[in-house]
Amino acid sequence: MVLQPASTEIEAHAASIVDDMKDLEGPLLPILHQIQEEFGYVPQEVLPVIASKLNLSRAEVHGVVSFYHEYRKHPAGRHVLKLCQAESCQSMGSDAVAARVMQALGIDFHQTTLDGAVTLEPVYCLGLCACSPAALLDGEVIGRVDAEKIDEILAEVRS
């Protein structure tokens, strides 16, 4: 089990990130990316810190975090598996691939297995349309994902 830093430590670290980046043009998205990079997710307690330092409402910051699928509200598993759900991948069977993964892992999109091994997320286009359906495992793009490839991926993330 990974221990998370105390809330005040998280807020202080987030404040430092905001201070370092607040002079960028349009700093909110880069700040949120950096916070997620540092913590593995965007903790709810940092939203007021960001809002205050950028002179935004907490609702504005929350709206951005909740709008973009890329931002997590909870820590991810040791492996992050993203399955493309865009039209090209859907036409090539991504729904069946997703169903197989969900059944095998016992989770749905935006969930993490109980053992913390895998977080499953949808993604809407990996730019690999010619090799649909596509997936992204821990930042590595995988094309032509079929039942056999899914079984290989699941064996890898479970080991």
C-alpha positions, -999 to +999 in steps of 0.1 A: +000+000+000+013+034-010+011+060+018-002+094+006+013+126+021-008+145+047-033+170+033-013+200+045+018+186+027-002+181-005-015+216-003+019+231+004+035+212-025+006+222-048+011+258-038+047+256-047+039+242-081+013+269-088+038+296-077+064+282-101+040+281-130+014+308-125+032+333-148+028+310-178+002+321-204-029+301-196-013+284-166-042+262-153-038+232-176+000+230-172-004+233-134-030+205-133-007+183-155+022+190-132+001+182-101-011+150-116+025+141-126+037+147-090+008+130-071-006+106-097-039+124-096-054+158-088-063+158-051-095+176-043-078+196-015-056+214-041-085+229-060-090+258-036-052+264-035-051+266-073-082+288-074-069+313-049-034+316-064-048+320-100-077+343-089-103+318-102-133+304-085-131+269-071-159+260-095-139+271-125-110+249-115-133+220-106-150+224-140-117+221-159-107+190-138-140+173-144-143+182-181-110+167-192-109+129-189-071+130-185-073+142-150-078+116-123-095+123-090-079+092-073-045+076-075-041+053-104-030+017-102+005+005-109-005+001-146-028+024-165-046+008-195-064+032-218-087+018-245-096+039-275-133+045-278-132+067-309-153+059-340-125+041-359-117+018-330-154+013-323-159+002-359-131-023-355-143-039-323-132-018-294-165-024-276-158-061-275-122-055-264-134-032-236-160-057-225-134-085-224-110-063-203-138-052-179-149-088-174-114-101-169-105-074-144-139-070-127-139-032-132-154-006-154-138+025-170-124+050-144-119+022-119-089+004-104-086-032-095-089-040-058-052-051-057-042-017-072-026-033-102-046-018-131-066+014-137-088+012-168-096+044-187-113+053-220-094+075-244-109+092-274-084+088-302-048+077-299-041+087-335-036+051-345-068+048-366-051+027-393-043+001-366-077+000-348-086-009-322-058+008-302-048+008-266-022+026-244-005+007-216+016+028-193+023+052-222+031+026-248+008+025-278-005-009-289-024-013-322-046-040-337-058-050-302-077-083-304-086-110-279-051-126-281-034-092-275-057-084-246-048-117-230-011-108-233-017-073-219-037-087-190-010-113-182+016-085-183-002-062-159-011-090-135+025-103-132 
